[in-house]
């Protein structure tokens, strides 16, 4: 009798063990399926929001301001609008048709008959395109991948200012397009005045939106002004 009771206990224990084992297999299978599904959704999300184009724009150099408020030196941002023409006539015609859908570009494009002479080249659509920050953001959001902007600056000074001889000169850094001071006050306060690179990223989400990378670009990227009334000239 004692042996029969013990055998029943053992069978009950084995049954419970089998039930728990089956439950564990089902649970782990469910977890694996959920993990795979989440991973697939994340990959699809990353693919949908993948960066298709990246544009680094140099920030504007800060101004030098006299003690009485006169702006002695400032920078004006200008752009060259470039079009990378595909290597074949058919591809160039297709790219031109895509660009022509944008009103701001249509009048700047070469005629279809002129495309054979432009194949495989990067041509300048506009040598001196001046855009406000808002307009720049709007235009970039719709520009095809074959079109790009090259930013550059012109440093202006106040004509006839008595401080002109002390202002000094700036030059463009050919690597990043930023202005750097090489003499005078421009050099002395270069670390304050100099701008930083700002990254704009084109997100391929079907609607193609351009967003600014605040972390990589340090905000708007513009340098700070130097007020001669607050610093030693």
C-alpha positions as CSV (number, residue, x, y, z in Angstrom):
1,X,0.0,0.0,0.0
2,X,2.8,2.4,0.9
3,X,4.5,1.6,-2.5
4,X,1.2,2.4,-4.4
5,X,0.9,5.8,-2.7
6,X,4.5,6.6,-3.5
7,X,4.1,5.6,-7.1
8,X,1.0,7.9,-7.4
9,X,3.0,10.8,-5.9
10,X,5.8,10.2,-8.4
11,X,3.4,10.1,-11.4
12,X,1.7,13.3,-10.2
13,X,5.1,15.0,-9.8
14,X,6.1,13.9,-13.4
15,X,2.8,15.1,-14.7
16,X,3.3,18.5,-13.1
17,X,6.9,18.6,-14.4
18,X,5.7,17.9,-17.9
19,X,3.0,20.6,-17.7
20,X,5.5,23.1,-16.5
21,X,8.0,22.1,-19.2
22,X,5.4,22.5,-21.9
23,X,4.3,25.8,-20.5
24,X,7.9,27.0,-20.4
25,X,8.4,26.0,-24.1
26,X,5.2,27.8,-25.1
27,X,6.2,30.9,-23.1
28,X,9.7,31.1,-24.5
29,X,8.4,30.6,-28.0
30,X,6.0,33.4,-27.5
31,X,8.7,35.7,-26.2
32,X,11.0,34.8,-29.1
33,X,8.2,35.6,-31.6
34,X,7.5,39.0,-29.9
35,X,11.2,39.8,-29.9
36,X,11.4,39.0,-33.6
37,X,8.4,41.1,-34.3
38,X,9.7,44.1,-32.4
39,X,13.1,43.8,-34.1
40,X,11.4,43.7,-37.5
41,X,9.3,46.8,-36.6
42,X,12.4,48.7,-35.4
43,X,14.2,47.8,-38.6
44,X,11.3,48.9,-40.7
45,X,11.2,52.2,-38.7
46,X,14.9,52.7,-39.2
47,X,14.5,52.0,-42.9
48,X,11.6,54.4,-43.2
49,X,13.6,57.2,-41.4
50,X,17.0,56.5,-43.0
51,X,19.1,59.5,-43.7
52,X,19.3,59.8,-47.5
53,X,21.3,63.0,-47.7
54,X,23.5,65.0,-45.3
55,X,24.5,68.6,-45.7
56,X,27.0,70.4,-43.5
57,X,26.6,74.2,-43.5
58,X,29.1,76.5,-41.9
59,X,27.7,78.9,-39.3
60,X,28.0,82.6,-39.8
61,X,30.9,84.5,-38.1
62,X,30.0,86.9,-35.3
63,X,30.0,90.6,-35.7
64,X,32.5,93.2,-34.3
65,X,30.5,96.0,-32.7
66,X,31.9,99.4,-31.6
67,X,31.3,100.7,-28.1
68,X,28.7,103.1,-29.6
69,X,26.8,100.3,-31.3
70,X,28.2,100.7,-34.8
71,X,28.6,97.4,-36.5
72,X,32.2,97.4,-37.8
73,X,32.5,94.0,-39.3
74,X,29.9,91.4,-40.3
75,X,29.6,88.4,-42.6
76,X,27.1,87.7,-45.4
77,X,26.3,84.2,-46.3
78,X,26.0,83.3,-50.0
79,X,25.4,80.1,-51.8
80,X,26.3,78.5,-55.1
81,X,23.6,76.2,-56.3
82,X,25.1,73.1,-58.0
83,X,23.6,70.3,-60.2
84,X,25.4,67.0,-60.6
85,X,24.3,66.0,-64.2
86,X,24.0,62.2,-64.7
87,X,26.3,60.5,-67.2
88,X,23.7,59.6,-69.8
89,X,21.2,61.6,-71.8
90,X,18.2,59.6,-70.6
91,X,19.2,59.9,-66.9
92,X,20.0,63.6,-67.3
93,X,16.6,64.2,-68.9
94,X,14.9,62.3,-66.1
95,X,16.8,64.2,-63.4
96,X,16.1,67.5,-65.1
97,X,12.4,66.7,-65.2
98,X,12.5,66.0,-61.5
99,X,14.3,69.2,-60.7
100,X,11.9,71.2,-63.0
101,X,9.0,70.3,-60.7
102,X,10.5,72.7,-58.1
103,X,9.6,76.3,-59.1
104,X,12.8,77.8,-57.7
105,X,14.9,75.5,-59.8
106,X,13.0,75.3,-63.1
107,X,14.3,78.6,-64.5
108,X,17.9,77.8,-63.6
109,X,18.2,74.5,-65.4
110,X,19.9,74.2,-68.7
111,X,17.7,73.5,-71.7
112,X,17.1,69.9,-72.7
113,X,19.0,70.4,-75.9
114,X,22.1,71.5,-73.9
115,X,22.2,68.4,-71.7
116,X,24.7,66.4,-73.9
117,X,27.4,69.0,-73.3
118,X,26.8,68.8,-69.5
119,X,26.8,65.0,-69.0
120,X,28.8,63.7,-66.0
121,X,29.6,67.3,-64.8
122,X,28.7,69.4,-61.8
123,X,27.4,72.7,-63.2
124,X,26.6,75.9,-61.3
125,X,22.9,76.8,-61.5
126,X,23.4,80.0,-59.5
127,X,26.7,81.7,-58.5
128,X,25.3,83.9,-55.8
129,X,22.1,82.6,-54.2
130,X,21.2,84.5,-51.0
131,X,18.6,82.8,-48.8
132,X,17.3,83.4,-45.4
133,X,17.5,80.6,-42.9
134,X,13.7,79.9,-43.2
135,X,13.8,79.9,-47.0
136,X,16.9,77.7,-47.0
137,X,15.2,75.2,-44.8
138,X,12.1,75.2,-47.0
139,X,14.0,74.8,-50.3
140,X,16.3,72.1,-49.0
141,X,13.4,70.0,-47.9
142,X,12.4,69.5,-51.6
143,X,15.7,69.5,-53.4
144,X,16.6,66.3,-55.4
145,X,19.7,64.4,-54.4
146,X,21.5,65.6,-57.6
147,X,21.3,69.2,-56.4
148,X,23.5,70.7,-53.7
149,X,24.4,74.0,-52.2
150,X,27.9,75.3,-51.5
151,X,27.9,77.9,-48.8
152,X,30.5,80.7,-48.6
153,X,30.8,84.0,-46.8
154,X,31.8,87.6,-47.7
155,X,33.2,89.6,-44.8
156,X,32.0,93.2,-44.8
157,X,33.4,96.2,-42.9
158,X,31.9,99.6,-42.2
159,X,33.3,102.1,-44.7
160,X,35.3,105.0,-43.3
161,X,35.3,103.6,-39.7
162,X,38.2,104.9,-37.6
163,X,38.6,101.4,-36.2
164,X,39.1,99.8,-39.6
165,X,42.9,99.6,-39.4
166,X,42.6,97.5,-36.2
167,X,39.9,95.1,-37.5
168,X,42.3,92.7,-39.4
169,X,41.5,90.1,-42.0
170,X,39.7,86.8,-42.3
171,X,40.2,83.9,-44.6
172,X,38.0,80.9,-45.5
173,X,39.0,77.5,-44.2
174,X,39.0,75.4,-47.4
175,X,38.2,72.2,-45.4
176,X,35.0,73.3,-43.7
177,X,34.1,76.7,-45.2
178,X,34.3,78.6,-41.9
179,X,35.9,82.1,-41.7
180,X,38.9,82.4,-39.4
181,X,40.7,85.5,-38.3
182,X,44.3,85.8,-39.4
183,X,45.2,89.3,-38.2
184,X,44.0,92.2,-35.9
185,X,40.9,92.0,-33.8
186,X,39.6,89.2,-36.1
187,X,42.5,87.0,-35.0
188,X,42.4,88.1,-31.3
189,X,38.8,87.2,-30.8
190,X,38.6,84.4,-33.4
191,X,37.5,81.8,-30.9
192,X,34.5,83.9,-30.0
193,X,33.6,85.1,-33.5
194,X,34.1,81.8,-35.4
195,X,31.0,79.9,-36.4
196,X,30.5,76.1,-36.2
197,X,29.3,73.6,-38.7
198,X,25.6,72.8,-38.7
199,X,24.3,69.5,-40.0
200,X,21.1,69.3,-42.0
201,X,19.9,65.7,-42.6
202,X,17.4,64.7,-45.3
203,X,15.1,62.0,-43.9
204,X,13.8,59.6,-46.5
205,X,10.3,59.0,-45.0
206,X,8.3,59.3,-48.2
207,X,7.7,63.0,-47.7
208,X,11.5,63.9,-47.6
209,X,11.9,66.3,-44.7
210,X,15.0,68.2,-43.8
211,X,15.9,68.4,-40.1
212,X,18.7,70.1,-38.3
213,X,21.0,68.0,-36.2
214,X,21.2,70.1,-33.1
215,X,23.7,67.9,-31.3
216,X,26.2,67.7,-34.1
217,X,25.8,71.3,-35.2
218,X,25.8,73.2,-31.9
219,X,22.4,74.9,-32.5
220,X,22.4,77.4,-35.4
221,X,26.2,77.4,-35.5
222,X,26.7,81.1,-35.7
223,X,29.6,82.7,-33.8
224,X,29.1,85.3,-31.1
225,X,29.4,89.0,-31.5
226,X,32.3,90.9,-29.9
227,X,31.3,94.3,-28.4
228,X,34.4,96.5,-28.1
229,X,32.8,98.4,-25.3
230,X,32.8,95.2,-23.1
231,X,36.2,93.8,-24.1
232,X,39.7,95.2,-24.3
233,X,40.3,96.4,-27.9
